[in-house]
Amino acid sequence: MMSTSFSTRRAVFCVLVAVFMSAAFSSAPRAKGAGEGERVGRSRFARFENMRVHYVDAGKGSEALVFVHGWTCNLDFWRMQTPAFAAKSRVIAVDLPGHGQSDKPQQVAYTMDMFARAVEAVMRDAGVKRAVLVGHSMGMPVIRQFYRRYPEKTLALVNVDGGLRPFAPRAAMEQFIAPLRGPNYRENAARMVDGMLQPVKSEALRAEIKASMLATPQHVAVGAMDGMLEESVWKEDQIKVPVLAVLARSPFWPADNEQIFRRIAPDLDYRMWDGVSHFLMMDKPDEFNRALAEFLTSRKLLAKK
């Protein structure tokens, strides 16, 4: 489209590739290898608006670390974090509605607000009164919306490579998402995934990621993407609790990104990492866990009484 600049289209492409790759790597079935975490805690279901929302709960206490995955991911995406913190803190990892083992109804709007309310339903079911919420990618607008709705239940937010502002105008995003709508979803998604996976050297890994992506229910994938387009999600209202931001260095972050983040979140621990992908908590789990632990300690969060 002539009215959309080349730089804008590149930015849109980068954002969607990051989201799609996040979904592919996290939801693809993977054999546990050396250094990979194992799921800990009790598998439970909370009731929320005629849906079952699955979560895993470990540890004790009325305050918790609550992990929220990204677009088309699931709670196993945090498998290298939950064991590291469960011994010292209450830890909950959530399958958002439409994801993982949670229900996936068709006649539902998969908005960031709905996801935020589902997280709150999980906390009520688990008896958790306040939480440090950790959100990856799409999980960041989810936990930010949780903070807007439930500030009294929010101790702090942790942003794992997620944005606080939209990367491109809605019209440009709609144009790029359009191929995912309609009866040719699988064909168009396969073509898109094939293009983005060209840099992946392992043929087996490319096939595994592609199969996982194409298995994502269309109504959930498109519905959640539409939810991220809502302008209300990106209001620049201040976040008045402590925030840790751990981002993967990319040319698509604006040069003044730290200043933008600090304007929205004044009490900010800002970290930009080199040599990691969009799913940096899997690339460098020990480093990420250490950064999160340092943040919790420095802000005196979730301290044992």
Secondary structure, DSSP 8 states (H G I E B T S, - for coil): -TTS-HHHHHHHHHHHHHHHHHHHHHHS-----TT-----SEEEEEEETTEEEEEEEES-SSEEEEEE--TT--GGGGTTTHHHHHTTSEEEEE--TTSTTS---SSS---HHHHHHHHHHHHHHHT--EEEEEEETTHHHHHHHHHHH-GGGEEEEEEES--SS-SS-HHHHHHHHGGGSSTTHHHHHHHHHHHHTTT---HHHHHHHHHHHHTS-HHHHHHHHHHHH-GGGG------S-EEEEEE--TTS-TTHHHHHHHH-SSEEEEEESS--S-HHHHSHHHHHHHHHHHHHHTT-S---
